[in-house]
Amino acid sequence: MTRDPDPRPAAPADTLGAVGELAALARIIPRLPGSDATVLGPGDDAAVLAAPDGRYVVTTDMLIHGPDFRTAWSTMHDLGFKAAATNLSDVAAMGARPTALVVALAAPAETPVAKLEALAEGLRDACEALAPGCGVVGGDLSVSSVLTIAITAFGDLEDREPVTRSGARPGDWVAVSGSLGLAAEGLRLLFERAVDATGAPDADAAARLRAEHPVPLAAQLTPHPPIADGVAAALGGASAMLDLSDGLALDARRIARASGVSIDLSSAQVREVALAHGLDPAAPASVALTGGEDHSLLATFPPDVAPPLDALPGGFRIIGRVVAADRHGPALLVDGRVFDERGGWDPFAEWSGQAG
C-alpha cells in the first residue's frame, strides 16, 4: 500500500514553519531589548515586573496585515518599530514612563525567521530611541495566515497621578508636541504613488517614494512620537492629555467630551506646527486637522501657564484654548466655528479588504 503524497509544498529550511517555535524564539529573543523594570524576564510562564509605586499603566494595541499595514510598503524592521512606538505613545499620554512590553506575534508558516529577527530589531531600536530602559519581557509566537503583531505596554507613574482626558477646564491652553498631518500625508503618497496598474501595493514604487519623500514616509512607516514629553507634560501640570493616533480633530473631540468642555483650535497655529515638522506647504490645509497616525501628544495646560512658547514643557506648542461648552454641549471649534468634519484614522471604515 502506498501513501498519497503530502499535498502541502515543502517548507524552505529557514522559515517559521520549518524550524518551529523553540528554534525561532532562540533566534528572536536575543535581539529583543531588556527592561529596567524586569525582576524575572522571558523563560518562565510569566514575567515579573517591579511596580515602584504600586500601580501600573497598561495599554494594548494590534497591527494586522491589511487594515493596518502593507508588507509591500513596510519592512519587518519598520513594523517592529511602529508597533512599539504606537504603544509607547499611549503610555506617555497618561503621563507615565514606559517600562516594559509584552509582544504576541502570529505569522504565516512560510515567513523566513530572518524577517522575524528584523521585526525584533525594530522593537529594540524603537525602545532604545524613544523610551530608554523599556524593553520586551515576554510574549507569544504562533502561526497564522495573517501577520498580526499585538503588544501590551506597561508604564510607571512615578508617584504622580495619571493625566486623563477628563481634566480640561475652560481657560486652559491647548498644546501639541509632535507632528500634525505628516503621517497622513505619507499614507496618501503611498496609496497614490506606490501602487501598480491594478491598485495593488508596489514594493519598488514604495522604495522610490521613500527616497523622494523621506519625511512623510518615515512619519507613516516608522513614527517617532515624543515619548519623553508625556512625563514632561505631567510634571508641567497638564490637566488633560491623549495620544493623537486618530487625528487632531477626532481626538480633540474626545478630550472635549470627556471633560465636558469645548476646544477652540487656531487654524493658523495648527498650520504653523504642521509646517515646522515637515508637512509640505502644498498639502491640503485640512490634513493637519484630520490626518491620523501621527502619535503626537495633545495636552491642555492651566491658564497660569504663560502664553510664550518657552513656558510650555518639552516640545509642546500652543494651538488653541479650552472654552465652556454652550447649550449644545461639548464641541470642537476651529477659529470660533464648529468643526464637524470627521476625518481621522478608522481602520474599519477605511480598509478596502486588500492586503499586499
Protein Blocks (a to p, Z undefined) as FASTA:
>chain_A
ZZdddfbdcddfkbfklnommlmmmmmmmmpccdfklmbdchiabdcdddfkopacdddd
dddehjlocfklpcfklmmmmmmmmmmmmmmmnopacfbdcddddddfklcfklmmmmmm
mmmmmmmmmmghiacfbdcddddfbdcddddddddekhpacddfklccehiacddeddeh
klmmmmmmmmmmmccfkopacfklmmmmmmmmmmlmmmmmmccddfklmmmmmmnopabd
cddfkojklmmmmmmmmnopacdddfklmmmmmmmnopafkbcfklmmmpghklpacddd
dfklcfblklpgcjbdcfbdcddddfkopcddeehiacfbgghidfklmpgoiaZZ
